[in-house]
Amino acid sequence: MRVWGLLIITIGLYSCSSPGSSYKDSKITSLADPIELKYDTTYVLLDSLFDQAVELDSSYSDGPFEIISVSDNMLAIIKSSPTTKPIYQLSLVVDEIPYAVPLRVGNASMLELKWEESGKYRITAFADQSDGLYAFWENFALESNRQKSGEYKVAIPSFASFEKRSHLRLVAYNDSAVSSIQLIPLRKAKPDIE
């Protein structure tokens, strides 16, 4: 027997830049909090995520979820099979721009994630016992390349150098554990950690 729960999420946003300094085409100028998936069905209000009314071109996830548009302003995220890891990625495409938001599933053990700058526009992340790493610049997914040594290489987009301030977020995972989300402030695409 399948039990359906209901949770409507209003996604909190944190200011990540001063007025007028956001990425020129972005419809989200703040960092989106991860969406917590606590029930078989979770509803997400789009106007709590985007800065203006938007029309989605498409939405999809890399996890076992069905994404349904309930209305112009609401998505339903439905678990279609058991989840195999504690974090996934939701992609929302608006005006052909793919925005990415982390999806957290239940409680999980914690992995330790460390990182270091490893050259111009590059970050190297380390997380023992991880199977993967999600990387985001602002609300856009980045590719993370796992090396033979187990570390991950992440390239910061060169156009981030045009932004006075922006953020990189990293989160490592395996099938039963997830790291905290590492928030790395950037100044003109360089880590700004004091």
BALOBA-1460 file (C-alpha; in Angstrom, 3 decimals):
// residues 194
<rec num="1" residu="m" x="0.000" y="0.000" z="0.000"/>
<rec num="2" residu="r" x="1.371" y="3.410" z="-0.960"/>
<rec num="3" residu="v" x="0.961" y="6.303" z="1.458"/>
<rec num="4" residu="w" x="0.782" y="9.750" z="-0.120"/>
<rec num="5" residu="g" x="1.933" y="12.690" z="1.907"/>
<rec num="6" residu="l" x="1.505" y="16.335" z="1.065"/>
<rec num="7" residu="l" x="3.966" y="19.099" z="1.649"/>
<rec num="8" residu="i" x="3.972" y="22.489" z="-0.023"/>
<rec num="9" residu="i" x="7.373" y="24.085" z="0.037"/>
<rec num="10" residu="t" x="8.115" y="27.748" z="-0.158"/>
<rec num="11" residu="i" x="11.751" y="27.835" z="-1.119"/>
<rec num="12" residu="g" x="13.795" y="30.349" z="0.859"/>
<rec num="13" residu="l" x="16.268" y="32.441" z="-1.052"/>
<rec num="14" residu="y" x="19.427" y="34.111" z="0.153"/>
<rec num="15" residu="s" x="20.702" y="37.292" z="-1.390"/>
<rec num="16" residu="c" x="23.891" y="36.571" z="-3.277"/>
<rec num="17" residu="s" x="24.604" y="39.836" z="-4.991"/>
<rec num="18" residu="s" x="23.977" y="43.516" z="-4.796"/>
<rec num="19" residu="p" x="21.238" y="45.041" z="-6.989"/>
<rec num="20" residu="g" x="22.236" y="45.125" z="-10.637"/>
<rec num="21" residu="s" x="25.129" y="42.666" z="-10.306"/>
<rec num="22" residu="s" x="23.292" y="39.429" z="-11.096"/>
<rec num="23" residu="y" x="23.943" y="37.272" z="-14.156"/>
<rec num="24" residu="k" x="22.356" y="39.179" z="-17.034"/>
<rec num="25" residu="d" x="19.765" y="36.612" z="-18.168"/>
<rec num="26" residu="s" x="19.037" y="34.968" z="-14.840"/>
<rec num="27" residu="k" x="15.484" y="34.765" z="-13.537"/>
<rec num="28" residu="i" x="16.852" y="33.746" z="-10.116"/>
<rec num="29" residu="t" x="19.225" y="36.278" z="-8.589"/>
<rec num="30" residu="s" x="19.539" y="34.523" z="-5.218"/>
<rec num="31" residu="l" x="20.737" y="31.076" z="-4.204"/>
<rec num="32" residu="a" x="17.899" y="28.564" z="-4.016"/>
<rec num="33" residu="d" x="17.764" y="26.399" z="-0.898"/>
<rec num="34" residu="p" x="17.688" y="22.639" z="-1.491"/>
<rec num="35" residu="i" x="14.165" y="21.264" z="-1.797"/>
<rec num="36" residu="e" x="13.497" y="18.738" z="0.981"/>
<rec num="37" residu="l" x="11.577" y="15.675" z="-0.249"/>
<rec num="38" residu="k" x="9.977" y="14.234" z="2.879"/>
<rec num="39" residu="y" x="6.929" y="12.580" z="1.351"/>
<rec num="40" residu="d" x="6.051" y="10.607" z="-1.771"/>
<rec num="41" residu="t" x="4.742" y="13.844" z="-3.316"/>
<rec num="42" residu="t" x="6.185" y="17.302" z="-2.732"/>
<rec num="43" residu="y" x="4.709" y="20.483" z="-4.192"/>
<rec num="44" residu="v" x="6.921" y="23.419" z="-5.136"/>
<rec num="45" residu="l" x="5.660" y="26.969" z="-5.721"/>
<rec num="46" residu="l" x="7.599" y="28.500" z="-8.605"/>
<rec num="47" residu="d" x="7.031" y="32.106" z="-7.537"/>
<rec num="48" residu="s" x="8.946" y="31.353" z="-4.339"/>
<rec num="49" residu="l" x="11.940" y="30.336" z="-6.465"/>
<rec num="50" residu="f" x="11.983" y="32.759" z="-9.393"/>
<rec num="51" residu="d" x="12.201" y="36.547" z="-9.137"/>
<rec num="52" residu="q" x="9.374" y="37.006" z="-11.640"/>
<rec num="53" residu="a" x="6.542" y="35.008" z="-13.149"/>
<rec num="54" residu="v" x="7.979" y="32.431" z="-15.541"/>
<rec num="55" residu="e" x="6.747" y="29.839" z="-17.970"/>
<rec num="56" residu="l" x="8.704" y="26.593" z="-17.725"/>
<rec num="57" residu="d" x="10.023" y="25.154" z="-20.979"/>
<rec num="58" residu="s" x="10.649" y="21.848" z="-19.197"/>
<rec num="59" residu="s" x="11.591" y="20.308" z="-15.873"/>
<rec num="60" residu="y" x="13.413" y="17.083" z="-15.076"/>
<rec num="61" residu="s" x="15.498" y="15.348" z="-12.439"/>
<rec num="62" residu="d" x="18.370" y="12.877" z="-12.454"/>
<rec num="63" residu="g" x="16.487" y="10.845" z="-9.833"/>
<rec num="64" residu="p" x="13.510" y="8.476" z="-9.733"/>
<rec num="65" residu="f" x="10.934" y="11.281" z="-9.783"/>
<rec num="66" residu="e" x="8.085" y="12.279" z="-12.005"/>
<rec num="67" residu="i" x="7.861" y="16.072" z="-12.318"/>
<rec num="68" residu="i" x="4.334" y="17.280" z="-13.092"/>
<rec num="69" residu="s" x="3.170" y="20.832" z="-13.702"/>
<rec num="70" residu="v" x="0.073" y="21.147" z="-11.491"/>
<rec num="71" residu="s" x="-0.567" y="24.765" z="-12.471"/>
<rec num="72" residu="d" x="1.311" y="27.728" z="-13.956"/>
<rec num="73" residu="n" x="2.893" y="28.273" z="-10.552"/>
<rec num="74" residu="m" x="3.189" y="24.802" z="-9.014"/>
<rec num="75" residu="l" x="5.149" y="21.614" z="-9.661"/>
<rec num="76" residu="a" x="4.550" y="18.225" z="-8.080"/>
<rec num="77" residu="i" x="7.641" y="16.075" z="-7.513"/>
<rec num="78" residu="i" x="6.483" y="12.455" z="-7.186"/>
<rec num="79" residu="k" x="8.757" y="9.579" z="-6.167"/>
<rec num="80" residu="s" x="8.264" y="6.971" z="-8.881"/>
<rec num="81" residu="s" x="10.512" y="4.344" z="-7.261"/>
<rec num="82" residu="p" x="12.700" y="4.066" z="-4.161"/>
<rec num="83" residu="t" x="15.536" y="6.549" z="-3.992"/>
<rec num="84" residu="t" x="19.089" y="5.223" z="-4.088"/>
<rec num="85" residu="k" x="20.977" y="8.246" z="-2.783"/>
<rec num="86" residu="p" x="20.213" y="11.146" z="-0.425"/>
<rec num="87" residu="i" x="20.562" y="14.009" z="-2.936"/>
<rec num="88" residu="y" x="19.565" y="14.611" z="-6.551"/>
<rec num="89" residu="q" x="19.296" y="17.547" z="-8.915"/>
<rec num="90" residu="l" x="16.150" y="19.216" z="-10.267"/>
<rec num="91" residu="s" x="16.542" y="21.112" z="-13.537"/>
<rec num="92" residu="l" x="14.065" y="23.837" z="-14.454"/>
<rec num="93" residu="v" x="14.406" y="25.228" z="-17.972"/>
<rec num="94" residu="v" x="13.068" y="28.767" z="-18.518"/>
<rec num="95" residu="d" x="13.695" y="30.691" z="-21.749"/>
<rec num="96" residu="e" x="16.135" y="27.895" z="-22.704"/>
<rec num="97" residu="i" x="18.222" y="28.542" z="-19.557"/>
<rec num="98" residu="p" x="18.615" y="25.434" z="-17.338"/>
<rec num="99" residu="y" x="18.473" y="26.315" z="-13.637"/>
<rec num="100" residu="a" x="19.490" y="23.668" z="-11.112"/>
<rec num="101" residu="v" x="18.233" y="23.133" z="-7.559"/>
<rec num="102" residu="p" x="19.395" y="20.378" z="-5.169"/>
<rec num="103" residu="l" x="16.755" y="17.846" z="-4.021"/>
<rec num="104" residu="r" x="17.430" y="16.324" z="-0.578"/>
<rec num="105" residu="v" x="15.799" y="13.012" z="0.332"/>
<rec num="106" residu="g" x="15.387" y="12.139" z="4.019"/>
<rec num="107" residu="n" x="18.095" y="12.036" z="6.639"/>
<rec num="108" residu="a" x="21.511" y="10.660" z="5.809"/>
<rec num="109" residu="s" x="24.911" y="10.211" z="7.383"/>
<rec num="110" residu="m" x="27.357" y="13.009" z="6.766"/>
<rec num="111" residu="l" x="30.375" y="12.930" z="4.482"/>
<rec num="112" residu="e" x="33.271" y="15.318" z="4.979"/>
<rec num="113" residu="l" x="33.945" y="17.514" z="1.958"/>
<rec num="114" residu="k" x="37.053" y="19.643" z="1.540"/>
<rec num="115" residu="w" x="38.159" y="21.752" z="-1.383"/>
<rec num="116" residu="e" x="41.026" y="23.913" z="-2.588"/>
<rec num="117" residu="e" x="41.688" y="26.292" z="-5.438"/>
<rec num="118" residu="s" x="43.703" y="24.463" z="-8.094"/>
<rec num="119" residu="g" x="44.435" y="27.037" z="-10.778"/>
<rec num="120" residu="k" x="42.617" y="29.767" z="-12.630"/>
<rec num="121" residu="y" x="38.888" y="28.982" z="-12.740"/>
<rec num="122" residu="r" x="39.402" y="25.575" z="-11.053"/>
<rec num="123" residu="i" x="38.450" y="23.958" z="-7.762"/>
<rec num="124" residu="t" x="39.520" y="20.512" z="-6.568"/>
<rec num="125" residu="a" x="37.169" y="18.808" z="-4.082"/>
<rec num="126" residu="f" x="37.941" y="15.845" z="-1.827"/>
<rec num="127" residu="a" x="35.364" y="13.600" z="-0.130"/>
<rec num="128" residu="d" x="36.343" y="10.136" z="1.098"/>
<rec num="129" residu="q" x="33.835" y="7.377" z="0.313"/>
<rec num="130" residu="s" x="31.839" y="9.561" z="-2.089"/>
<rec num="131" residu="d" x="30.312" y="8.289" z="-5.322"/>
<rec num="132" residu="g" x="29.647" y="11.689" z="-6.864"/>
<rec num="133" residu="l" x="29.707" y="15.460" z="-6.493"/>
<rec num="134" residu="y" x="27.171" y="18.078" z="-7.519"/>
<rec num="135" residu="a" x="28.586" y="21.506" z="-8.295"/>
<rec num="136" residu="f" x="26.600" y="24.697" z="-8.884"/>
<rec num="137" residu="w" x="27.642" y="28.212" z="-9.887"/>
<rec num="138" residu="e" x="24.802" y="30.386" z="-8.656"/>
<rec num="139" residu="n" x="21.766" y="28.291" z="-9.713"/>
<rec num="140" residu="f" x="23.415" y="26.618" z="-12.695"/>
<rec num="141" residu="a" x="24.757" y="23.050" z="-12.658"/>
<rec num="142" residu="l" x="28.442" y="22.538" z="-13.400"/>
<rec num="143" residu="e" x="30.200" y="19.374" z="-14.476"/>
<rec num="144" residu="s" x="32.398" y="17.696" z="-11.877"/>
<rec num="145" residu="n" x="35.027" y="15.292" z="-13.177"/>
<rec num="146" residu="r" x="36.146" y="12.503" z="-10.889"/>
<rec num="147" residu="q" x="39.844" y="11.725" z="-11.150"/>
<rec num="148" residu="k" x="41.494" y="8.293" z="-10.641"/>
<rec num="149" residu="s" x="42.717" y="9.556" z="-7.258"/>
<rec num="150" residu="g" x="39.094" y="10.033" z="-6.146"/>
<rec num="151" residu="e" x="39.179" y="13.829" z="-6.146"/>
<rec num="152" residu="y" x="36.824" y="15.943" z="-8.238"/>
<rec num="153" residu="k" x="37.803" y="18.744" z="-10.614"/>
<rec num="154" residu="v" x="35.287" y="21.554" z="-11.086"/>
<rec num="155" residu="a" x="35.738" y="24.368" z="-13.589"/>
<rec num="156" residu="i" x="34.335" y="27.758" z="-12.609"/>
<rec num="157" residu="p" x="32.732" y="29.355" z="-15.695"/>
<rec num="158" residu="s" x="35.027" y="32.043" z="-17.095"/>
<rec num="159" residu="f" x="32.087" y="34.454" z="-17.379"/>
<rec num="160" residu="a" x="31.917" y="34.384" z="-13.561"/>
<rec num="161" residu="s" x="34.897" y="36.750" z="-13.746"/>
<rec num="162" residu="f" x="32.476" y="39.447" z="-14.954"/>
<rec num="163" residu="e" x="30.566" y="39.186" z="-11.681"/>
<rec num="164" residu="k" x="31.855" y="41.189" z="-8.747"/>
<rec num="165" residu="r" x="30.433" y="38.563" z="-6.371"/>
<rec num="166" residu="s" x="28.933" y="35.158" z="-6.980"/>
<rec num="167" residu="h" x="28.895" y="31.730" z="-5.337"/>
<rec num="168" residu="l" x="29.949" y="28.184" z="-6.003"/>
<rec num="169" residu="r" x="28.215" y="25.348" z="-4.133"/>
<rec num="170" residu="l" x="29.541" y="21.809" z="-3.781"/>
<rec num="171" residu="v" x="27.874" y="18.731" z="-2.266"/>
<rec num="172" residu="a" x="29.292" y="15.179" z="-2.245"/>
<rec num="173" residu="y" x="27.222" y="12.018" z="-1.860"/>
<rec num="174" residu="n" x="27.136" y="8.237" z="-1.888"/>
<rec num="175" residu="d" x="24.164" y="5.870" z="-1.545"/>
<rec num="176" residu="s" x="23.714" y="6.505" z="2.191"/>
<rec num="177" residu="a" x="25.514" y="9.744" z="3.026"/>
<rec num="178" residu="v" x="25.773" y="13.336" z="1.879"/>
<rec num="179" residu="s" x="28.061" y="16.234" z="2.769"/>
<rec num="180" residu="s" x="26.834" y="19.591" z="3.904"/>
<rec num="181" residu="i" x="26.585" y="22.036" z="1.022"/>
<rec num="182" residu="q" x="29.869" y="23.932" z="0.835"/>
<rec num="183" residu="l" x="29.200" y="27.561" z="-0.070"/>
<rec num="184" residu="i" x="32.262" y="29.172" z="-1.646"/>
<rec num="185" residu="p" x="32.011" y="32.929" z="-2.158"/>
<rec num="186" residu="l" x="33.690" y="34.107" z="-5.338"/>
<rec num="187" residu="r" x="35.025" y="37.531" z="-6.246"/>
<rec num="188" residu="k" x="35.535" y="37.808" z="-10.012"/>
<rec num="189" residu="a" x="35.586" y="33.966" z="-10.251"/>
<rec num="190" residu="k" x="38.260" y="33.520" z="-7.554"/>
<rec num="191" residu="p" x="37.469" y="32.027" z="-4.117"/>
<rec num="192" residu="d" x="37.095" y="34.876" z="-1.606"/>
<rec num="193" residu="i" x="37.794" y="33.115" z="1.686"/>
<rec num="194" residu="e" x="39.460" y="35.097" z="4.447"/>
